[in-house]
Amino acid sequence: MSSGNDCQPQTFTKPAFGEKEATELVDRVFGLKVSWIRPLPSYDDQNFHVHVSRNKGVAEGADEYVLKITNSEDSQKPDLIEAQTQAMMFLSAEGFPSATPYLTKDGNIMSLEPDTGPGNKKYMVRLLTYLPGTPVAKIATNTQILYEVGKLAASLDKALSEKFHHPSVKSLHRGQFIWNLANIPLLDQYIYALGQNKYREVVQRVIEQFKGEVIPKLRSFRACINHGDLNDHNILVDSSSASLENPQYRVSGILDFSDMSYGYYVFEVAIAIMYMMIESPDPLSVGGHVLAGFESILPLTEEERGALFLLVSGRFSQSLVIAAHTALLYPENEEYLMITAKTGWKHLMKMFEVGQAAVEKTWFETAEAY
């Protein structure tokens, strides 16, 4: 769930292509005939699930893709979109279940295309392979999948940081990017969207503690490239066992690389913990299982562990504040924007009610038990 301009979530223009225009786009840019198309939900880009028919002699059968039309502001950053797409291709080659682009008729991974409506805006268009599976948000999570998500978070960042050397990678130094966890203090600019209430008070507390306790320690954390948005809608799974009582899941897809940036390993585990808490009936217990999976690949240092509570609280605050702010500007998209808010506030308030020491004790003891 990225924003448009790196430090201004209010400036993006979401594309508004109709199904007919999207169908023509696939034909004109990629040379493929669409047999059916349907819109997919998205925060600030526009996505379509596309089924194409192959001409005889080209390839057998039909293929499924996601047509991804990037918002107008991010479309002005071709290096950034190239880095994201090259990272997906790299990860796929490394064995991760990541989408790969179908090349344009000109042999490129993306194409800048004009909008047919007023304003003459241009949008970057890609056609990505469709990944099968069920979003984690739609399953009853068990400890096994929480562990797998933690393991994925560590493996993904480790592979990107150690082996991904494409020239476009420099564009992932995104400075004031609002969704980078280092930029929690930037939420001061958007907190007005919450109004005056207990929610605003807890977010102000998170921001102040973050400034005092996390910002001074950032240099001691291990740096890496973060996916940055391993939420429960961006991780797809399928069941690898027939047991209905205790299904065993495996990750079958990793979606949405638009929040990639340079950050720290501990950011990725904090983001994963926060999003896995969202739908959990026992949210405070989740962190230990995700952490155990993460630490099976990459054990955290004492400094990193010490920051985890505030990093998870910080990600809740980012998600809740930016969603409230964006919903004021785009009320027609409010339902999708406020997905996290339904339970997010409850979980953030609970974390502070129970207190940092007790929450950390639960997380760390659970992780140790592995």
Sequence and secondary structure as in RCSB ss.txt:
>XXXX:A:sequence
MSSGNDCQPQTFTKPAFGEKEATELVDRVFGLKVSWIRPLPSYDDQNFHVHVSRNKGVAEGADEYVLKITNSEDS
QKPDLIEAQTQAMMFLSAEGFPSATPYLTKDGNIMSLEPDTGPGNKKYMVRLLTYLPGTPVAKIATNTQILYEVG
KLAASLDKALSEKFHHPSVKSLHRGQFIWNLANIPLLDQYIYALGQNKYREVVQRVIEQFKGEVIPKLRSFRACI
NHGDLNDHNILVDSSSASLENPQYRVSGILDFSDMSYGYYVFEVAIAIMYMMIESPDPLSVGGHVLAGFESILPL
TEEERGALFLLVSGRFSQSLVIAAHTALLYPENEEYLMITAKTGWKHLMKMFEVGQAAVEKTWFETAEAY
>XXXX:A:secstr
   SBTTBTT        HHHHHHHHHHHH  EEEEEEEE  SSSEEEEEEEE  TTT SSEEEEEEEE  TTGG
G HHHHHHHHHHHHHHHHTT  B  EE  TTS S EEEE SSTT  EEEEEEEE   SEEGGGS   HHHHHHHH
HHHHHHHHHHHHH   GGGGGG  TT TTSGGGGGGGGGTGGGG SSHHHHHHHHHHHHHHHHTGGGGGGS EEE
E     TTTEEEEE S  SSS  EEEEEE   TT EEEEHHHHHHHHHHHHHTT SSHHHHHHHHHHHHHTTS  
 HHHHHHHHHHHHHHHHHHHHHHHHHHHH GGGHHHHTTTHHHHHHHHHHHHHH HHHHHHHHHHHHHH 
